[in-house]
Amino acid sequence: MNEAQAIKLIHQGLEIGILVAGPILLAITAGGLLTSVVQALTQVQEQTVGFVVKVAITISCIWVMGPWMLHRLADHLRGVLEAIAG
């Protein structure tokens, strides 16, 4: 493996990391924003409400998208190991 291949693999790894983590982070951000707006409108300033909503969103996203995420990461790992071996 030369330097160009290593840089390409690192670049692909970063792209896959963003692709895998991005949707979950966007969903958590949207849920947190919605929770904050509802709390501001109802004047309920309980911190655990926002935390529970974010945890529920995280678990549901991982449940729904988990197999796809695992497949993408496994494919990338397989490619990295093949590049190192060959």
C-alpha positions in Angstrom: 0.0 0.0 0.0 1.4 3.4 -0.9 0.7 6.8 0.4 -2.0 7.6 -2.1 -4.0 4.5 -1.3 -3.7 5.2 2.4 -5.0 8.7 2.0 -7.9 7.4 -0.2 -8.9 4.9 2.4 -8.8 7.6 5.1 -11.0 9.8 3.0 -13.5 7.0 2.3 -13.5 6.2 6.0 -14.4 9.8 6.9 -17.1 9.9 4.2 -18.6 6.7 5.6 -18.4 8.0 9.1 -20.4 11.1 8.1 -22.8 9.1 6.1 -23.5 6.7 9.0 -23.6 9.2 11.8 -25.2 12.1 9.9 -28.9 10.9 9.8 -28.9 10.0 13.5 -27.3 13.4 14.5 -29.9 15.2 12.4 -32.8 13.3 13.9 -31.5 14.0 17.4 -31.0 17.7 16.6 -34.5 18.0 15.2 -36.0 16.1 18.2 -34.1 18.3 20.6 -35.3 21.5 18.8 -38.9 20.4 18.8 -38.7 19.4 22.5 -37.2 22.8 23.3 -40.0 24.7 21.4 -42.7 22.6 23.2 -41.0 23.2 26.5 -40.8 27.0 25.9 -44.4 27.1 24.8 -45.7 25.2 27.8 -43.1 26.6 30.3 -42.1 23.2 31.4 -38.4 23.4 32.1 -37.7 19.9 33.0 -34.3 18.7 31.7 -35.1 15.0 31.8 -37.8 15.5 29.2 -35.3 16.5 26.5 -32.9 13.8 27.5 -35.5 11.0 27.3 -36.7 12.3 23.9 -33.1 12.3 22.6 -32.4 8.8 23.9 -35.6 7.5 22.4 -34.8 9.0 19.0 -31.2 7.6 19.2 -32.5 4.0 20.0 -35.1 4.1 17.3 -32.7 5.4 14.7 -30.2 2.7 15.5 -32.9 0.1 15.5 -34.2 1.1 12.1 -30.9 2.0 10.4 -28.6 -0.4 12.3 -28.3 -3.1 9.7 -27.6 -0.6 6.9 -25.0 1.1 9.1 -23.3 -2.2 10.0 -23.3 -3.2 6.3 -21.6 0.0 5.2 -19.0 -0.2 7.9 -18.3 -3.9 7.3 -17.8 -3.2 3.6 -15.4 -0.5 4.3 -13.4 -2.6 6.8 -13.3 -5.4 4.2 -11.9 -3.0 1.6 -9.3 -1.7 4.1 -8.1 -5.2 5.0 -7.9 -6.2 1.4 -5.8 -3.1 0.6 -3.5 -3.9 3.5 -3.1 -7.5 2.5 -2.7 -6.9 -1.2 
